[in-house]
Structures are given as structure tokens and as C-alpha cells.
Amino acid sequence: MGSDRPAAQGRPRRDAAADDRRVRIRAATARDAAAIARIYAPYVDGSIVTFEEVAPNAAEMAPRIESGGDLYPWLVAEEAGEIAGYASAAAFRTRTAYRFAVETSVYVRQGVERRGIGSALYRPLIGTLEAQGFTQAIAAISLPNPSSVKLHERFGFAPAGVYRQVGWKLGRWIDVGLWQRMLAAPTDPPREPRPVSGDRPAATG
């Protein structure tokens, strides 16, 4: 769960508010843990975007970034020397038959929403996952979250179902919608997803 406002992102669209030349996208490292934790904390503490209820600190965030290894990319967006947002991929489910699908999310620092940073992050993340050979991307979106739904549908995600009242947070029951995007046509037999080549997604900006 996550996005370009209290949230995480159809077809890529050039957002006039976002100047990709000023935003540099690069692979995240454990050194970014403190900045990522600061971005994530308000979503934990004051929104239904994530179902975590205790915000992780930098020491707890670093292993999450490193756990992606060469298979599940984490990206950050740098603007004016500061991290303005991050996007990540993770295993959709832990059982091995699910290994061809990934779950994606994106979070933007509060105060810099509506500037296209979420789109600037999702574009290379999806491109990287396609190149790796994953077949499906899944986004879980706590409802309601119209900005996250809009972002995902812009990048080709389509509704795939709703889990009704599966979370209790901030004094109410919350539905979670699933949005799905094909990354690569499934083959028979399937090809194993490949690690990110080189030093992960090339930096942009």
C-alpha cells in the first residue's frame, strides 16, 4: 500500500507539474533508511494507507531495503539534494508458486505531493520489473484512496477485487482493493525472474 499523497500510482503520462530533469531516480541503499523512514512515518501514524501501526525507525528500515537484494528493487527520488519519495517491489506472496508476481508501492514525502514524483518513481520501477521478467504487478490500496487509484490506473493497473473490512485502524474497518498490471506475457513453462543487472536501475535526471 502506498502513493503520491496519503498513498502510493495506466499509461505513463507527462505531468506538467513534474519536471523529470529536476528529479533524479536512483537505486535505494541502506544509507537512505533514515530519509525513507521519515517519509513513511506520517502514513503509519496518521493514515490508513498502510496497516502498520508503529512506524519503523532507520535501523528497522535498513534491513527492509537490503532484503530486496538484486530481485526486488527499491528506488528513491532525489530533488534538490533531498529524498522526496521512494518506490519498492516485494514478493507478492512467500509461497514459491507466486514468485512470478510482485507487489509494488510508492510513497511521496508529505509537502511535495502533486508534483509527479510518484509517477517519476513508478515509471522506472515498472520498466525494471518488466525487464526482469516478472509477469504480474499487484498493488494493494486501502480504500478510499482516489489519488493512489488514479496513479495506478495511469500506469495500466486494473481493479482485480476487494477484500472487505480486513483492517481496523484509526477507529474503523477498512477495505483493501487490489489493482493488477501484466508486466510480461506468461510462458509455458515460465521463465524465472532475473536479478536486476549491473547496479540496478540506471539513475535518471
N, C-alpha and C positions, 0 to 999 in steps of 0.2 A: 504494500500500500504506500502511496506517496505521490508529490507533484509540484507543479508550478504555482502553488499557493497553498492554503491548507490542503495540500495534496501533492501527489505526484502528478501522462501525456497520451491516421488517415493519411493521409497523404502529406508528405512534408510540405510545409507552406512557409514562404518567406515572410516573417513578421516584421513590419516596418519599424516596430519599436525595438527590435533586436538587431544590432549590428555585429554579425559574427566576426568581423575583423577586429573588434574590440574585446571579444570573449575568446579565451584560449582554453581548449578542451584537451585534457591530458589524462593519462592513467593515474589513479589514486595510489598512494603508498601509505604505509603506517604513519609516516610523518604528518599526514593530513588528518589524523584521527581527532585531534582537538578541535579543528575547524569544523569537521563533519559532525562531531558530537554537538557542537554549539548550534549548528543548523537544525539538527534533528530534535533537540530537546524541546523547543516550543510545540512541536507537533505531538510529542509524547504528553507533555504536561497540560496542554490546553485544547486539544482537538481529538476528533475520532478518526483522523487519518490513519494512525497506527494503533494497534491494540496493545502495544507496550504501555505500561503504566508507570514505570520508573525509568527515567532517561539514563542511558549508559554514559559513563564518563569517557575520557580519552583512552584510558588504559583498557577499558572494556570494548571500545570501538575498534581499536587497532587490530585485535585478532579477527574481527569480522571482515575487515578489509583484506587481511592476509589470507583468510580462509578461501577467498575466491581463487587464489592461485593463478594458474595460466588458463583456467577453464571458464571461470565466471568473472567477467571484467567489472571493475569499479572505475568510474570516470569522475573527474571534478571539472568544474568550470571556473576559470580564474578571470576576474575582471578588476582592472586597476590594482593588480597585485594581491587581491583578496579572493578567497574561495566563495563563490556566490551560489553554488549548488553542487549537487552530486547525483549520479545515477548508478544503478548497480543491477547485476543479474545474479540469480541464485538458482539452485536446484528447485524445480517445481515441487517435487516430492523426493523423499530419500530412497524409496524402493527402486531398484535398478532399472526396471522396465520403463520408468519415467525419465530416463537420463537424456532423452532427445528433446525434452521440453524444458524451458527456463521460465522463471518468474522475474519480472522486471519492476523496478520502481525508480522514482526520481523525486528529489526534494530540493526546493529552492529557498535560499535564505530569506526570511521574512524581511520586508522592506524593499526587496528588489524584484517582486513579482511583476507579472505583466510586461516583462521586457524580453521575452523569448528565450530565457535561459534554459527553461525546461526543454524546449524544442531543440536548442543547440546541443543539449546533452543527449537527448533521445536519438537524434539522427545518427551520430557515430556509434552509439551503443547498439542500435538495431542493425546497422551495417556490419558491425563486428560479429554479432551473433549469426547473421546470415552467412558471412564468410567462414565461420567456424563449422557450419553445417547443422546447427540446431534446427529443428523442424517447426516448433511452435513456441510463441512467447505468450505468457499469461500474465495479466495484471489483475490483482485483487484490489477493489476500490470500495472503501467504506462509504455507505450511502446515507444522505445525499452528498455528492461532491461534483457539481457540474463542471468545475474547471478541470478536474482530472479526467472526467469522461470526455470532455471536448478535446483535451490534449491527446488522449489515447486514440480517439476516433480519427483525429487528424493524421495519425501515423498508421492507419489501417487496422486498428483493433476493432473488433465487433463484439457485441454482447453475447455471452455464452451461458448465462444463467445467474441466479441469485441464491445465495444462502440467506434464509430468513432468520432474523433475530438470533444470530450466532454469537454476538458480543455484547457485553454490558460495560459501558464506560460513560462517565460523566452523567450518571443518573438515568440512563435509558438504554433500551435494547437497540442494537444496530444491525442492519442488513449489510451484507457484503456482496457486491456484484463482481462477476468475473468477465473480463474482456480478453479476447484471444486474437492473435495475429499469426498467420502462417509465415514462417521465415524461409523455409525451403520445402519443396515437394517431397513427401515421404517416398522412400525407395524400398524395394523388397529384394534382398534383405536391407535393413537400414545401414547407413554408414555412420560410424562413430563420430561424434562431435570432436573437432580438433582443438588443441590448445591455441591460444592467441599467439600468432607468430611474432618474431622479433621482440620488441619491447612493448607489445600491446598496441592499442590503437594509436595511430600517429597523432601527435599534437596538432591542433588546428588553431588558427588565429594569428 
